[in-house]
Amino acid sequence: MPPLPWDLAKVDLPPYDEELHQVLRRLRAELAAAAGLPAYIILQDHGLLETTAALPRSMQELSMVKGWGPRRLAEYGDRFLEAIASYLDRGPSKER
């Protein structure tokens, strides 16, 4: 995946799991490619990072993360929640 277009050191974010972040970035890229849209239409970078940090496990929890409005939740929420749940079930790789 290409690097983020902005410097994370200048953004005030809670701690997040980089491996999960990459999983969610790949999912976003797949969804965007399938829809013929730029990735930021699926979810902007900052929203993706906040989602990674929040570790939502339900639609209600996901709806509290910045960037997740009703339309986005309806269209993509289940896929992101499934990816998060799958990642948490298997745990981070041992290679970190």
C-alpha positions in Angstrom: 0.0 0.0 0.0 1.3 3.5 -0.7 2.1 5.7 2.3 -0.5 8.0 3.8 -0.6 11.5 2.1 0.0 13.3 5.4 2.4 13.0 8.3 0.9 11.0 11.2 3.2 12.7 13.6 1.2 15.9 13.1 -2.2 14.2 13.8 -3.5 13.7 17.3 -4.8 10.2 17.3 -5.2 7.5 20.0 -2.9 4.5 19.7 -3.9 2.1 17.0 -2.8 -1.3 15.6 -0.8 -0.8 12.4 -1.5 -4.3 11.2 -5.3 -3.9 11.6 -5.0 -0.5 9.9 -3.4 -2.2 6.9 -6.1 -4.8 6.8 -8.8 -2.1 6.8 -6.9 -0.1 4.1 -6.8 -3.2 1.9 -10.6 -3.7 2.4 -11.2 0.0 1.6 -9.1 -0.4 -1.6 -11.0 -3.5 -2.6 -14.4 -1.9 -2.0 -13.4 1.2 -4.0 -12.1 -0.8 -6.9 -15.2 -2.9 -7.1 -17.4 0.3 -7.1 -15.1 2.2 -9.4 -14.6 4.9 -6.8 -11.6 6.6 -5.2 -10.8 5.0 -1.8 -11.5 8.2 0.1 -15.2 8.0 -1.0 -15.5 4.7 0.9 -13.8 6.2 4.0 -11.3 9.0 4.4 -7.9 8.3 5.8 -8.6 9.9 9.2 -11.8 8.0 9.5 -10.0 4.8 8.8 -7.4 5.5 11.5 -10.2 6.4 14.0 -12.0 3.2 13.1 -8.8 1.2 13.7 -8.2 2.9 17.0 -11.8 2.5 18.2 -12.1 -1.2 17.4 -15.9 -1.1 17.0 -17.7 -4.4 17.4 -21.2 -3.3 16.5 -23.0 -0.9 14.1 -23.8 1.3 17.1 -20.2 1.5 18.1 -19.1 2.1 14.5 -21.7 4.9 14.2 -19.9 6.8 16.9 -16.7 6.9 14.9 -16.1 10.1 13.0 -16.8 9.6 9.3 -19.5 6.9 9.6 -22.8 8.3 8.7 -26.0 6.4 8.0 -25.3 5.8 4.3 -21.7 4.7 4.8 -22.8 2.4 7.7 -25.5 0.8 5.5 -23.2 0.3 2.5 -19.9 -0.7 4.1 -20.4 -1.1 7.9 -20.9 -4.8 7.9 -17.7 -5.5 5.8 -15.6 -3.3 8.1 -17.0 -4.9 11.3 -16.4 -8.4 9.8 -12.8 -7.5 9.0 -12.2 -6.1 12.5 -13.9 -9.2 14.2 -11.8 -11.6 12.0 -8.6 -9.7 12.8 -9.4 -9.7 16.6 -10.3 -13.4 16.5 -7.0 -14.5 14.9 -4.9 -11.9 16.7 -2.0 -9.9 15.4 0.8 -11.8 13.5 3.8 -13.0 15.5 6.1 -11.1 13.1 5.7 -7.8 14.8 
